[in-house]
Amino acid sequence: MAGARDSGISPVQKEYLDILRSAIWGEKPSYIPSDVEGVLNIANLQKTRPLILDALQKAGYEVTDPYAWEIVYRTASTHIATNRTIVELETLFHKNDINPVLLKGQGVAVNYPRPMLRECGDIDLYVGPEQYVKTCDLLKSLASEDDVANGSEQDKHYHICLDNIHVEIHRFCDTLENKRENKYLQSFASKGLSHDLVPISINEVSVLTPADTFNAFFLFFHIWRHFLLEGVGLRQICDWTLFLHSRAGRIDATVLAEMLKKLNLITPWHIFATIVVNYLGLPLTEMPLYKTGFEKKAFRFISLILKDGNFGHGNIVTGKRPSGFLLGKWFTTKRLLKRPVVLYRLFPEIRPQIVTFAIGVLKAGINRTKKEIYLR
């Protein structure tokens, strides 16, 4: 742990971080927390409860609450179902000459000591613009009429739910409102999602994941975007930590630095790099582009992350969306801009990135509103 720098983190949050650090490395914690219930409450907020429960059991704590173990069993069942769906989709797409790239999710779960303890999210498959329509049509052929009717589409992906498993087909891994930055992002992605792809095994089926250097960037980029928009949980940061450990020595720091500098993300990278080294235990030698001097900033970031929780679930959203179309749109826009305003006040060191992000949110909201007015 980071010693005296933790003075602003509560005792139960310190205990949670200690247990989480042991959990992601498959180690036995050195002690049982004095406030187990408090630690588990934080774990719920951070989407890491199964990991924490397993670590507590290793430490000798007897978990007697049947509901606690129900979450573990449900997580393991979802893990099995998600992997089964990935294999089904991979088989279908390969038969139709489509080779998707698995983003995040189960592609990084394999790096955990016990992958089935990582809480699952969506299945994100990148196919690129050329294969996008064909892939979506194939996906719809597996779904019911109701599932297709409930599907949704954004600029970057199509989303549908198959037997309670959420699937997203990406034509772009992500997009940025700033045209210059988006051009850089798409250029990096076109290389990182088509060359030097890394195969992993899921249920004895080979599944492609992004090139190592691009994946190191993209996992961080995903964390950063959620941190700005609503809040990010430690589950995603654990994903990044264990990925960097598993690919140590295979990430091109020069290429990575170019990506970060072009997108003005080098300072946020240094801050989150300090978090994974100081609080999650990644060896310093395995953290690309690590730089000293960011300890205080990292402490302030981790304090906010512990408070906010996964996707900002620790923040209570107040107010009811108005029924009117334009009033409703303005309500949503104000809610989305509320967090950048708070971050701007708290973190002077990242104000340029926050301003760019907030302008992008505002522009995207205006463009969506114009489109919906046109379609009405």
Protein Blocks (a to p, Z undefined) as FASTA:
>chain_A
ZZjmlmmpcfklmmmmmmmmmmmnopacfbdcfblmlmmmmmmmnopmmmmmmmmmmnop
acfbfklmmmmmmmmmmmmmmmmmmmmmmmmmmmnopacddeehjlmmmmpmblmlpccd
dddddebjmlmmmmmmmmmmmpcfklmmmpccdfkbccddeehiacdddfbfbdcfblml
mmmmmmmmmmmmmgopacddeehiacddddfklmmmmmmmmmmmmmmmnopcfklmmmmm
mmmmmmgoiacfklmmmmmmmnopmmmmmmmmmmmmmmnopafklmghiaehilmmmmmm
mmmmmmnognhlmpccedjddfbfklmmmmmmmmmmmmmmmmmmmmmmlmmmmmmmmmmm
mmmmmmmmmmmmmmZZ
